[in-house]
Amino acid sequence: MEASNPAGSAILSESAARHAFVALAADAYRLEAALTFATVAMLRKPGLALIAGAGGGLTFDLEAVPAVDSAGLALLIDWLASARARSCELHYAKPAQTLLSLARLSEVEPLLSQ
């Protein structure tokens, strides 16, 4: 279930955040939620849980992410760091052009396109 904050952005419930990761394969999930300041706090934990349960590699498909901001980019980098700490290769598939542009401006684009 989603609620709105005063600015009108959707805030994810814990349940909605868990269901935002749709299994495509044993090691691939499609993320179906915005990656914004309003959502990243709730998305972080289920993403970390998937990373912790992954074997050698994991892919997050970002094609269905409808919006992204700098907080969302920071979350993607946080997940990469957590995966690397566990010797897990995390890949991001199909990032939107807006995300790539934001990453380029932040000088972290290579992290998303490895």
N, C-alpha and C positions, 0 to 999 in steps of 0.2 A: 504494500500500500504506500502511496506517495502522499505527502502533505506539501503545503507551500510555505515558504518563508515570507517575511514581509516584502521582499523584493520580487516575489512572484516565481522564483525558481523552485523546481521540484526538489524535495528532500526525500531520500529513500528510507524506507523502513528497513530493519535488519533482514526481514524475510524477503523483501523485494530485492535487496542487494545480493542475497544468496542466489536468488532465481535469475539475476541478471547475467549469470554465467551459464550458457547453454552448451552442453556437451556435444561436440561434433565427432570426437573420437576419444580414445583413452587418454591421449596427450594433447588434445586441442579443444578449446572452448571459444565460443563467440560471445563477446561482451555486448549486451543489449541495454546499455544505460549511458547517460551523459557522463562525461568525465569533467566535472566542474566543482567549484568550491562547495556547492551545496550537496554533492554526492560522494566525494572522495573519502570522507571519514567512514562512511558505511561500506564502501566498496573495498577498502583496504584489507580488512580482515578476511573476507571470503577469497580474495585474490591470494593472500599469503597462505591460506589453508590449501589452496590448489597447488601452489608452489611447493609447500612442505610435503605434499603427497605425491609429487611428481617423481618419476624415476630420473632418467638422464636428461630429458628435454620436455619442453612444454611450449605450446603456441596459444597466444590469445589473438583471436581474429577481431579486429577493430572496425570492420566494415559497417556494423550496425550501430556504432556510437554516433548519436545524433548531434552532440555538441561537445566541445572541449575548450578548456581554458588553461591557464598556467598551473593551477592546482592539479588538474588532470594530468598534465605533463609531468609534474613532480611525482605524482603517484606512480606513473609508468616507470620512472627512473628508480623510485623506491623499490618497486617490485623487481626490477633488474638487479639491484644491489642485493636484495634478499635471495634471489635465485642464485646469483654468483656465490654468495656465502655458503650455499648448500651444494655447490658444484652442479647446479642445474642450468641448462641452457634454455633461457626464455627468449622466445621470438615473438614479435608483433607482426601479424599479417594484415594487409590491406588497410593501413592507416589512412585516414582522410587527408586530403590536401591541406586543410586548415591546420591539422595537427602537425604535419610535416613543416608547414610554414612557421608555425610557432616554435617548433624544435630548431629550425634553421636560425631564427632570430635569437634563440637562446644558446646557440652554438652547441647543441646536443643532438643534432639530426643523426649522426652516425650511430648513436645508441639505439635508435628506433629502426634503423635499416640494416642491422647486422644479420 
